Amino acid sequence: MDPHHKMVLTKEGLEQLKAEYDELVNKKRPEAVARLSDARGLGDLSENSEYAAAKQDLAFIDGRIAELEEILHTAKIVTNHGKTHVDIGCKVTLHINGKRDIYTVVGEWEANPKEKKISHESPLGKALMGKKSGESVEVEAPAGKILYKILHIE
């Protein structure tokens, strides 16, 4: 991770990462340590696939814990945004090809296309940032240019 790059999160995104962190530290890591300990007791470690898998799982959990600690300590939380222009944390109602869609602009760690949460770093997110209601943005997509009109910001 670039040390000069500030991680940006909404309050909800921060809560989700804290919940994941708590679960990893208080539940999943102790379970993985116990599994590793049990596997160690099964005998010859060189041929013990359970031991290797348990060790790998623990390493993965420890890596994710370290990653989350870094984010939680350095993240910039976006709490209040104006309703006059698009910013992180906004819900934006867009008009695309004759239909309406509502997207939430979030930090890159929270992006989830299925939930219509788009990163401020994505092509659409970048195009929308700072724009006002009534403005249109054009975004290059694999199928060609798509025109989005901003109907409402909340």
VMD Tcl script that draws the C-alpha trace (Angstrom):
set ca {
  {0.00 0.00 0.00}
  {1.30 3.48 -0.90}
  {2.03 5.21 2.42}
  {1.00 8.59 0.99}
  {-2.34 7.28 -0.26}
  {-5.04 7.95 2.34}
  {-7.67 5.24 2.55}
  {-11.11 6.83 2.40}
  {-14.09 5.21 4.10}
  {-17.65 6.11 4.95}
  {-18.80 5.63 8.55}
  {-20.66 2.43 7.51}
  {-17.57 1.09 5.76}
  {-15.47 1.72 8.87}
  {-18.01 -0.17 11.01}
  {-17.93 -3.14 8.61}
  {-14.11 -3.29 8.70}
  {-14.10 -3.03 12.51}
  {-16.62 -5.90 12.71}
  {-14.46 -8.04 10.38}
  {-11.37 -7.18 12.45}
  {-13.10 -8.13 15.73}
  {-14.30 -11.43 14.29}
  {-10.83 -12.28 12.97}
  {-9.04 -11.40 16.22}
  {-11.58 -12.83 18.68}
  {-13.01 -15.82 16.81}
  {-11.28 -16.93 13.61}
  {-7.66 -16.52 14.78}
  {-8.15 -18.48 18.05}
  {-9.94 -21.21 16.04}
  {-7.06 -21.34 13.55}
  {-4.48 -21.52 16.37}
  {-6.41 -24.40 17.99}
  {-6.67 -26.19 14.62}
  {-2.91 -25.78 14.08}
  {-2.22 -27.11 17.57}
  {-4.49 -30.13 16.99}
  {-2.89 -30.83 13.61}
  {0.59 -30.63 15.15}
  {-0.44 -33.47 17.45}
  {-1.27 -35.74 14.52}
  {2.35 -36.78 14.00}
  {4.84 -36.39 11.17}
  {4.61 -32.74 10.06}
  {6.29 -33.32 6.68}
  {3.39 -35.49 5.47}
  {0.65 -33.78 7.44}
  {-1.61 -31.92 4.99}
  {-3.93 -30.80 7.81}
  {-0.97 -29.08 9.51}
  {0.06 -27.35 6.27}
  {-3.50 -26.18 5.60}
  {-3.96 -24.94 9.19}
  {-0.63 -23.09 9.01}
  {-1.64 -21.49 5.69}
  {-5.05 -20.43 7.10}
  {-3.41 -18.85 10.13}
  {-0.94 -16.97 7.91}
  {-3.85 -15.69 5.77}
  {-5.79 -14.54 8.87}
  {-2.70 -12.82 10.31}
  {-2.11 -11.07 6.98}
  {-5.69 -9.82 6.84}
  {-5.51 -8.65 10.48}
  {-2.35 -6.65 9.70}
  {-4.00 -5.17 6.59}
  {-7.11 -4.16 8.55}
  {-5.03 -2.64 11.36}
  {-3.23 -0.50 8.78}
  {-6.51 0.67 7.25}
  {-8.20 1.32 10.60}
  {-5.25 3.40 11.80}
  {-4.78 5.49 8.65}
  {-8.25 5.76 7.12}
  {-9.85 9.13 6.54}
  {-13.53 8.95 7.45}
  {-15.98 10.91 5.36}
  {-18.87 11.96 7.56}
  {-20.47 15.11 6.27}
  {-20.74 15.96 2.65}
  {-22.67 18.74 1.00}
  {-25.80 17.91 -0.95}
  {-24.78 20.39 -3.64}
  {-22.15 18.26 -5.38}
  {-21.12 14.61 -5.62}
  {-18.70 13.47 -2.93}
  {-17.82 10.24 -1.12}
  {-20.78 9.07 0.94}
  {-23.40 10.58 -1.41}
  {-26.30 8.74 -2.96}
  {-26.61 9.87 -6.55}
  {-29.70 9.34 -8.69}
  {-28.61 9.01 -12.31}
  {-30.50 8.86 -15.58}
  {-28.87 6.32 -17.91}
  {-30.28 5.26 -21.28}
  {-33.87 6.10 -20.32}
  {-33.81 4.57 -16.86}
  {-33.03 5.76 -13.35}
  {-30.48 4.20 -11.06}
  {-29.26 5.17 -7.61}
  {-25.58 4.72 -6.79}
  {-23.67 5.38 -3.58}
  {-20.16 6.81 -3.99}
  {-17.83 5.12 -1.48}
  {-14.14 4.58 -0.76}
  {-12.43 1.88 -2.85}
  {-12.55 -0.70 -0.01}
  {-16.32 -0.47 0.17}
  {-17.09 -0.69 -3.53}
  {-19.64 -3.39 -4.35}
  {-21.24 -3.26 -7.81}
  {-24.07 -5.65 -6.77}
  {-25.15 -3.14 -4.11}
  {-24.60 -0.21 -6.52}
  {-21.76 1.08 -4.35}
  {-19.17 2.58 -6.67}
  {-15.66 3.69 -5.76}
  {-14.69 7.32 -6.15}
  {-11.66 5.86 -8.00}
  {-13.77 4.00 -10.61}
  {-14.31 5.60 -14.04}
  {-17.93 6.55 -13.16}
  {-16.97 7.65 -9.64}
  {-14.16 9.86 -10.93}
  {-16.47 11.42 -13.54}
  {-19.17 12.16 -10.91}
  {-16.95 13.62 -8.17}
  {-17.57 17.34 -7.69}
  {-20.45 17.48 -10.21}
  {-23.82 19.08 -9.40}
  {-27.43 18.06 -9.91}
  {-28.49 18.60 -13.52}
  {-24.99 18.05 -14.91}
  {-24.16 15.19 -17.26}
  {-21.00 13.10 -17.41}
  {-19.74 10.86 -20.17}
  {-17.90 7.69 -19.21}
  {-15.88 5.45 -21.52}
  {-17.11 1.85 -21.11}
  {-16.18 -1.35 -22.96}
  {-19.33 -0.98 -25.05}
  {-18.57 2.67 -25.86}
  {-19.35 6.03 -24.25}
  {-22.25 6.15 -21.78}
  {-23.95 9.41 -20.86}
  {-25.14 9.79 -17.25}
  {-27.30 12.71 -16.14}
  {-27.28 13.57 -12.42}
  {-30.88 13.94 -11.27}
  {-30.47 14.11 -7.50}
  {-27.76 14.08 -4.82}
  {-28.43 13.10 -1.19}
}
mol new
graphics top color blue
foreach p $ca { graphics top sphere $p radius 0.5 }
foreach p [lrange $ca 0 end-1] q [lrange $ca 1 end] { graphics top cylinder $p $q radius 0.2 }
display resetview
